[in-house]
């Protein structure tokens, strides 16, 4: 069963929501959203969420896999960026049929 809402399929939305449904990953993502388009070095994220580097790497990789985060190497620094286009698509998916039911008032 595959449903469409705009450009996003329900299975992709479910995967992204599942990743954001973990308290640590949601905290990481919120830090990246707060940082804006310049993103954050992994070390700064680690300091903000106070978890070991290997654990942080695991959580970041899960969000990269579903397209919520992008990671770029800048010399010795790994910088992470929230993927706002994916966040917008997810929000659009959730809101697509808001109040479209016949009995919705």
KEKE-3310 file (N, C-alpha, C; in steps of 0.2 Angstrom, whole numbers, plus 5000, padded with zeros to 4 digits):
npx = (5004:5004:5003:5001:5006:5007:5024:5029:5029:5019:5027:5040:5038:5034:5046:5054:5047:5048:5062:5063:5056:5063:5070:5083:5088:5078:5082:5095:5091:5083:5093:5101:5091:5090:5102:5102:5105:5119:5123:5130:5146:5150:5156:5151:5137:5138:5142:5131:5120:5125:5131:5140:5153:5152:5139:5132:5136:5130:5116:5116:5119:5108:5098:5103:5102:5088:5086:5085:5096:5111:5128:5144:5161:5173:5188:5196:5184:5168:5153:5136:5120:5103:5090:5081:5072:5067:5061:5051:5044:5039:5031:5022:5016:5010:5000:4993:4979:4972:4958:4949:4939:4922:4914:4922:4924)
npy = (4994:5010:5027:5043:5060:5075:5076:5066:5050:5039:5029:5034:5045:5039:5033:5044:5050:5040:5040:5053:5050:5046:5051:5055:5057:5066:5077:5080:5084:5095:5103:5105:5112:5124:5129:5134:5137:5136:5125:5113:5108:5091:5089:5100:5097:5085:5090:5098:5088:5079:5065:5050:5050:5039:5034:5046:5046:5035:5039:5050:5044:5037:5046:5052:5042:5042:5055:5066:5073:5080:5077:5085:5085:5096:5100:5095:5094:5088:5093:5095:5096:5101:5095:5105:5105:5092:5092:5101:5095:5084:5090:5096:5084:5079:5089:5090:5086:5092:5096:5092:5082:5079:5081:5090:5104)
npz = (5000:4995:4997:4991:4994:4988:4983:4992:4997:5008:5014:5015:5023:5034:5038:5040:5051:5060:5063:5069:5079:5090:5105:5106:5093:5089:5097:5092:5079:5081:5086:5075:5067:5074:5072:5059:5042:5041:5048:5059:5067:5070:5083:5090:5090:5098:5110:5113:5114:5123:5122:5119:5106:5097:5098:5094:5081:5076:5077:5069:5056:5054:5052:5041:5032:5029:5024:5031:5036:5031:5028:5028:5024:5030:5028:5043:5049:5052:5046:5050:5042:5043:5032:5025:5014:5015:5027:5025:5015:5023:5032:5024:5019:5030:5032:5021:5018:5027:5036:5025:5026:5024:5035:5042:5052)
capx = (5000:5008:4999:5005:5003:5012:5030:5031:5025:5018:5032:5045:5036:5034:5053:5057:5044:5051:5069:5062:5052:5068:5071:5090:5088:5074:5086:5100:5088:5081:5099:5102:5086:5091:5108:5100:5108:5126:5124:5134:5151:5148:5158:5146:5131:5139:5142:5124:5116:5129:5131:5147:5153:5150:5132:5130:5137:5124:5110:5116:5119:5101:5094:5106:5099:5081:5086:5084:5102:5117:5135:5149:5168:5177:5195:5195:5178:5162:5147:5129:5115:5096:5088:5074:5067:5064:5057:5045:5040:5036:5026:5017:5013:5006:4995:4990:4972:4969:4951:4946:4934:4916:4911:4927:4922)
capy = (5000:5016:5033:5049:5067:5079:5072:5061:5043:5037:5025:5038:5049:5035:5032:5050:5051:5035:5042:5058:5048:5044:5057:5058:5060:5073:5082:5082:5087:5102:5107:5107:5117:5130:5132:5137:5134:5135:5118:5112:5103:5085:5091:5105:5093:5081:5094:5100:5083:5076:5058:5048:5051:5033:5034:5051:5044:5030:5043:5054:5040:5035:5052:5053:5037:5044:5061:5072:5077:5080:5078:5087:5086:5103:5098:5090:5095:5085:5097:5092:5101:5099:5096:5109:5103:5086:5094:5105:5089:5080:5094:5096:5077:5079:5094:5090:5085:5095:5099:5090:5078:5082:5084:5094:5111)
capz = (5000:4994:4996:4989:4996:4984:4981:4997:4999:5015:5017:5017:5028:5040:5040:5043:5057:5065:5065:5073:5085:5095:5109:5105:5086:5089:5100:5087:5073:5083:5087:5068:5064:5078:5069:5053:5036:5042:5051:5065:5067:5074:5090:5093:5091:5103:5116:5115:5116:5128:5121:5116:5099:5093:5099:5090:5074:5074:5076:5063:5051:5053:5049:5034:5028:5027:5020:5036:5038:5026:5032:5023:5027:5028:5031:5048:5053:5049:5048:5048:5040:5042:5025:5026:5009:5017:5033:5022:5012:5028:5035:5019:5019:5036:5032:5014:5018:5033:5035:5019:5027:5023:5041:5046:5053)
cpx = (5004:5003:5004:5002:5009:5018:5032:5026:5025:5024:5038:5044:5036:5041:5056:5054:5047:5058:5068:5058:5057:5070:5078:5090:5084:5078:5091:5097:5086:5088:5101:5098:5088:5097:5107:5104:5115:5128:5128:5140:5148:5150:5153:5139:5132:5139:5135:5119:5119:5129:5138:5147:5151:5142:5129:5131:5132:5118:5110:5116:5111:5097:5097:5102:5092:5081:5085:5090:5107:5123:5140:5156:5171:5183:5194:5189:5172:5156:5141:5124:5108:5094:5081:5069:5063:5059:5050:5041:5036:5030:5020:5013:5008:5000:4991:4983:4969:4962:4947:4940:4927:4913:4916:4924:4927)
cpy = (5006:5022:5039:5055:5071:5074:5067:5055:5042:5033:5029:5043:5045:5034:5038:5051:5046:5037:5048:5056:5046:5050:5060:5061:5066:5078:5085:5086:5094:5106:5110:5112:5124:5133:5135:5133:5133:5128:5119:5107:5097:5087:5095:5101:5088:5084:5096:5094:5078:5068:5056:5049:5045:5033:5040:5049:5039:5034:5047:5050:5038:5040:5054:5048:5039:5051:5067:5076:5075:5081:5080:5088:5092:5102:5093:5090:5091:5090:5094:5098:5098:5100:5099:5107:5096:5087:5097:5099:5085:5084:5095:5090:5077:5083:5094:5090:5088:5098:5097:5085:5082:5085:5088:5101:5116)
cpz = (5000:4993:4994:4992:4993:4982:4986:4997:5006:5018:5019:5023:5035:5043:5043:5050:5062:5067:5070:5079:5091:5099:5107:5098:5085:5092:5095:5081:5075:5084:5080:5065:5068:5074:5062:5047:5036:5045:5057:5064:5072:5082:5094:5095:5098:5110:5118:5117:5122:5128:5118:5109:5095:5093:5094:5083:5072:5073:5070:5057:5049:5050:5042:5029:5025:5024:5025:5037:5032:5030:5027:5027:5025:5032:5036:5051:5049:5051:5045:5047:5040:5035:5026:5020:5011:5023:5030:5019:5017:5031:5030:5018:5024:5036:5026:5014:5024:5032:5029:5020:5026:5029:5045:5046:5055)
residu = (UNK:UNK:UNK:UNK:UNK:UNK:UNK:UNK:UNK:UNK:UNK:UNK:UNK:UNK:UNK:UNK:UNK:UNK:UNK:UNK:UNK:UNK:UNK:UNK:UNK:UNK:UNK:UNK:UNK:UNK:UNK:UNK:UNK:UNK:UNK:UNK:UNK:UNK:UNK:UNK:UNK:UNK:UNK:UNK:UNK:UNK:UNK:UNK:UNK:UNK:UNK:UNK:UNK:UNK:UNK:UNK:UNK:UNK:UNK:UNK:UNK:UNK:UNK:UNK:UNK:UNK:UNK:UNK:UNK:UNK:UNK:UNK:UNK:UNK:UNK:UNK:UNK:UNK:UNK:UNK:UNK:UNK:UNK:UNK:UNK:UNK:UNK:UNK:UNK:UNK:UNK:UNK:UNK:UNK:UNK:UNK:UNK:UNK:UNK:UNK:UNK:UNK:UNK:UNK:UNK)
# end
